[in-house]
Amino acid sequence: MADPDRIVKNARELGKIVDFGKTATDYGRHRAGFSPEFFDRLAVAGIVARGRRALDLGTGTGTIARGLAARGMIATGLDRSASMLAEADRLAREAGLTVRFVEATAEETGMDAGSFDVVMAGQCWHWFDRKRAAEEVLRVLAPGGKLVLGHFDWIPLPGNMVDATEKLIEQFNPKWTLGGGMGIHPQYLSGLSVAGFKNIETYSFDLDVPYSHEDWRGRIRASAGVGASLPPDRVAEFDAALAKILAERWPEQPMPVLHRTWTVTASKP
């Protein structure tokens, strides 16, 4: 199993060259978002509730922001990529949902102090300067407000399709060293405590996500190690190689792809 601290350190280094804006179309079309159960568990905990003000950091194509808006929350999605925000806005409008999208960073949101009841960060906390981001979250949260960190990670096991995909990414992009993770990120917790968050809780659950070959290829093209960091010709070569592996070794569709959802909740005093 990969060392979580190494994964986060390497993510910060890779983040200097990653541009998810280059993958916005594939990202919006092919990448599965957090499951309904993710939102349902937060609703049971009283975090997701109609009328509450929510800020979704690193919103990408707005999956979490849309999920919150669909449950009656007043949602703002924030991202540093204008291309991702344009895709997020399109998807929200197509779904008939009202979400405010803002171009800014998690470390400097530009939002008013105490203006949110909930701040979310889904699949992105490792890309941020976590100390500065935690300080900014505390600033924009109202007293008693909640921070939610969520991960929705594919799980590589020896010989499975995810493992083969990760090995192919490493072959095409040796700078990508984020493979081998098990979807649990305990290294976040001490930083949240030091920042001043209280009542920190974690939980996880697994589920299989069905992917067609086309959607899995699009999902991987949209990943940090491929479309967000490789030149277009190498992305095309990678995509052809992945298509060949899938056709030969996993021909049945849709393919069940094991994912793990891991969630942290924490309170501002």
N, C-alpha and C positions, 0 to 999 in steps of 0.2 A: 504494500500500500504506500502511496506517495506521502511524503511529509507535508502536512498542511502549511507549515510556516514557509517551506520552500516554494510551494505553489503560489502563495500570496506574494512573496518576494519576486518571483519570476513574473507574475502577473503585472506587477508595478513596472518592471523593466520592459516587458512586452508592450505595455500600455503606451509607451513613448512612441511606438511605431504603428499601433493599431488604429484604424479608422473605420468604425462600424458604419459610417455614412456611406461607404462604398458598397455596402451589402444591404442597404435599406430595403430594396425590393424583395430579395430573397428572404431577408429577416422577417418582413411582414407577412410574406406568403407561406413560408414553409416551417417556421420555428414554432413549435407548440408552446403555449403559454402555461402559466400556473393553472392547476386543475381547480374545478369548483370546490373540491374538498379543502383546498388551501384557504379560500375565502370563507367557507362555512365554519371552519375551526376558529378563525378570527372573529366571526360573528358570534359564535357561542361564548367566546371570551369577552364580548362587549366592545371589541376594538373596531370592527367593521359594523357601522350602524348608520341608518338614514340620517342625513343632515349634518353629519360630522365633517369637518374640514380636513382634507388629506392632501399631502404632498408626496408624489412619487419621484424619488431621485433616480437619475439614470434611466428614465422611462423607456428609452429606445423607441420601439414602435407602439408604445402605450398599452401593452397588454394589462399590466396591473392597474393603471389609471382607468382603463375602460371597465375592468372588473369592479372597481370601487364605484364608478359612476353608475353602473348597472344596478348596484345595490343601494342607490340613493344617496351616496356621499358626494360632497362638493369637492371634485377632484382637480388637482393641478399636476401636470406631468412636466418634469424638468429634465433637460438633456443638453449636452454641449454641442450635439450634432444637428445642424439645421436640416440635413437630409432625412435623418431619422424622425425628427419632429414633423416634417411634412408628411411622411408616411403615417405617422401616428395620428395626425389630424385627419387624414383621408379615411383611415380605418374607423375612427370615432364617428365621423360624419356618416359614413356608410351604415354604421350600427345604430344611428339615431341617438347618440349619446353626447352629452355636453361635457367636454373636458377642456380646461385652459392649458395650453402648452407654452412653455417658457424656455428660451435658450439661455442656459447658464450652467455653472458647475455646482457640484454638491458641496464644495468647500466655500463657495461664495454665491449663494442662491439669489441674493438681492431681495429676498422676501422680508416682510416686516417681522419684528420680534413678537413671539407669542401668537402667531397668526394661524397655527395649525393644531388640530387635536391629535393627528396621526401623521407620522412620516414613515414612508415605506422605502425600502431599497431592495429590489429583487434582482438577484443574479449579477450584482454590480459592486458590492461593498469592497471587494478585493481590488477594483480598479482605482479606488479613491485614495487620497491621503487620509487615512482613517482617523488620525488624531484631529485634523482640521475639520473633517466632515462631521465627526461626533460633536465637536464644539458648536458647529453651525446648526446641527439638528437641535441641540439643547437651546440654542438661541431662538429658533423659529417655533419651537413647541410651546404651547400653553402649559402652565403648571398642571402636572398630572397627566400630560400628554404621553402618547406611546410611540416608541420606535419599533418598527418591525423589519428585521432582516430576513429575507427569504432566499433560499437556493433551490433550484430545480435542475439537478445534475443527472446526466446519463451516467450509468455505472458500468465500467469495464470489468469483466470477469475473464479469467483465462480462456481464450479461444472463442469468446462470443463476438458478435458483430461489432459492438462498440470497441472492443479491444483491437480488432482488425482495423477499424477506422482510425483509431488513435495512432497505431503504428504507421499507417499510411501518411497521416499528417506529419508525423515526425520525420518520415522519409523525405517529404517535399519541403518541410520547413523545420530545420534543426533548431531554430531559435524558439520554436514552440515547445515548452517543457511543462505544460499544465496537465498532462495526462496522468492516469493512474489514480485519480482521486476517488474517494468513497462517499462524497457528498456530505460530509460532516466537517464543520469549520470551527472547532473550539478556540482557535487562536484569536477570534474576534472578542471573546468574552472579557478578557482582562482589560483590554482597551476601553470597553464600555464602562467597566467598573471604575477605572482610573478617571475617565471623563466625568463621572458623577451620576451615571444612570443607576437606578435601583430596581428591585424586583425582577431581576433577569431570569427568564425561563427559556428552555429549549425543548423541542420535540421534533420527531421525524416520522415519515411514513413512506412506503414504497408503492409504486404502481407501474404497470406496463402501459406504455404509450404506443398506439399503433401508427406505424409509418410506412407509406409506400416507398418504393425505391426513389421515385422522383422527389418526394418530400424529404427523405433522409439526405439525399444529395444536396438539395437546396438548403436544408438546415445546416449541413456541414460547410457548404460554400459561404454561408453567413457567419461562420465562426471566426474567432480571433486568429486562429492559426492558418486560415485559408484566405477567404475573400477579403478579410479586413487587413491583411498584411502582405499577401503575395501579389505580384503583378498579374494582369489578366491572362497572359499566355500560360503561366504556371497554374493558375486556377483552373483553366480549361483542361490542362493535362491531368491535374489531380482529379477533376470530376470524371474524366474518362476512365481513369484507373479505378476509382471507387465504383463506378457503374459496372465494370467488368467483375470486380470482386463480389458485388452483391448478386449479379446474375449467376455466377458460378457457384457461390457458397450458400446464399440465402435466397433462393429463387421464389419462395412462397411469399405472397403479399396479401394483406399488410403484415409487416414484421412487428412483433411485440418488442419494444425497446425498454429495458428496465431503467427507471428513473427513481431518484430519491429526493423527496422534498424535506428540507431541513429549515426550521424556523426559529428565530430568536425574537423574543419580545422583551422590552425594557421600558421603564417608566422614568419620566422626568420628575424629580421631587416637587 
